[in-house]
Amino acid sequence: MEKYFIFSDESGTWNSKDVYYLRSWILVPSENLGDFLISQDTKSYIKSFFTIVKLSEFYSERYRIRTEIDSALANIFFNLKNILKDYMKKIPKEVKGAVNKILFLNIYEKYCWVNAINYLGLGSEKIQKVFIDSPQFNKKEYLEILTYEGIRISKDKVNIVKSANLNKRSVEYKGLLYADKYVSLLRKLLEERLTEKKLKDFADFYKETHIEKGNIIPGIEKVFRRDEMIANRLIKLLKD
């Protein structure tokens, strides 16, 4: 059975004013690791996938826990207003931030991984090692979501690292560099002025990291639905 090394990186900060949060995955078959390290021609065996979260949708979602937290905080401050005093502005922000972090990690981030695992057809037995470039979450919490039944990656296979600290000649560094390049190019398409060069850069990289040429990721039309002309240009580039 073919096994894979998985490299994953993110772009955007889930709790900031960014418009989008993106995550990418690069898959390299274990048997091709040597070729991957020394060759520039990877398109015959690498697979890739990305997910996009529109952060305004996350913050506008009406989760019951948010309503209950707001109500509880209001009661706490009413009863303790004389004791809390200077902390009254800080505590609600910190509590709400913690709640949003838990919600994002255990709903949005988790299902980004579920979607990737499902799309790429990865059972736990096919995964040899996973390298994740320092996610914006507590390591213990992050490992917990990866053992979720829809993902099922055992903790001993997961390596959470800082790519900046890796040997630049290592497989891990090159794999994470690919993952970073993928979401960085896509981010430019989403948030900056779109040029033919940026469209072509993304299309070239997309095709380089897919086994089936012209295989368009489901939903890419929706990502660019705000501008049908751009969507059509990008799709045409991916198909050519």
Secondary structure, DSSP 8 states (H G I E B T S, - for coil): ---EEEEEEEES-TTSS-SEEEEEEEEEEGGGHHHHHH-S--TTT-EEEEEEEEHHHHHHS--HHHHHHHHHHHHHHHHHHHHHGGGTTHHHHHHHHHHHHHHIIIIIIHHHHHHHHHHHT--GGGEEEEEEE--SS-HHHHHHHHTSTTT---GGGEEEE-GGGS-TTSHHHHHHHHHHHHHHHHHHHHHS---HHHHHHHHHHHHHT-SSTT---TTHHHHTTT-HHHHHHHHHHHH-
